[in-house]
């Protein structure tokens, strides 16, 4: 089955998707870093997200997609930063 889009158009779509999904984490990182208020950040969600992003990087390496690895590498840094801030500033409360 032939693609109706050129290779360049497909790569542009992939690049835009990578840029937008990566930049989506920047406001949360900045807000969390400035306010040090992370109690509403879900530890489970960010743990699963970072694991999934790491798997996307592995997948990108396996198929030889540098843009996929680069976008997810930056996303992992940003999402990992939020996870780190969550662990540092809002540790889980121990049940009594």
TORMI-263416 format. One record per residue (C-alpha): x, y, z; residue in one letter. Coordinates in steps of 0.02 Angstrom, whole numbers, padded with zeros to 5 digits, always signed. Example, Ala and Ser with C-alpha at 12.3 -4.5 7.8 and 13.67 -1.06 7.14 Angstrom:
BEGIN
+00615-00225+00390A
+00684-00053+00357S
This chain:
BEGIN
+00000+00000+00000X
+00074+00166-00053X
+00073+00315+00065X
-00020+00465-00001X
+00102+00579+00091X
+00283+00606+00046X
+00423+00548+00160X
+00459+00730+00205X
+00277+00761+00254X
+00275+00606+00363X
+00438+00658+00447X
+00368+00834+00475X
+00213+00762+00559X
+00324+00654+00670X
+00436+00800+00714X
+00289+00912+00758X
+00213+00774+00865X
+00378+00752+00956X
+00400+00938+00985X
+00223+00966+01048X
+00216+00816+01164X
+00388+00858+01232X
+00349+01041+01262X
+00186+00994+01348X
+00286+00946+01503X
+00382+01110+01516X
+00246+01211+01606X
+00225+01076+01739X
+00412+01066+01768X
+00427+01255+01784X
+00275+01269+01899X
+00330+01125+02010X
+00508+01189+02021X
+00454+01366+02065X
+00316+01324+02189X
+00389+01163+02258X
+00207+01114+02271X
+00190+00940+02200X
+00070+00854+02318X
-00062+00845+02181X
+00058+00758+02061X
+00018+00574+02045X
+00169+00469+02090X
+00097+00315+02005X
+00054+00408+01845X
+00225+00489+01826X
+00313+00325+01869X
+00215+00233+01735X
+00239+00377+01612X
+00428+00381+01635X
+00436+00192+01614X
+00333+00204+01454X
+00442+00344+01386X
+00597+00240+01422X
+00519+00097+01323X
+00485+00217+01178X
+00670+00262+01180X
+00714+00077+01174X
+00591+00051+01031X
+00666+00199+00937X
+00839+00123+00959X
+00779-00046+00896X
+00702+00027+00738X
+00841+00155+00714X
+00733+00311+00733X
+00840+00454+00799X
+00695+00579+00803X
+00593+00458+00908X
+00738+00432+01028X
+00778+00618+01038X
+00600+00676+01069X
+00571+00543+01200X
+00741+00574+01280X
+00695+00756+01309X
+00521+00707+01366X
+00597+00584+01489X
+00707+00723+01560X
+00556+00836+01584X
+00437+00703+01652X
+00578+00631+01757X
+00608+00804+01830X
+00427+00813+01886X
+00441+00638+01959X
+00601+00687+02050X
+00520+00845+02120X
+00369+00742+02175X
+00481+00620+02267X
+00586+00758+02343X
+00452+00881+02399X
+00300+00772+02432X
+00355+00602+02499X
+00219+00474+02527X
+00138+00490+02697X
+00157+00339+02810X
-00005+00265+02873X
-00019+00249+03061X
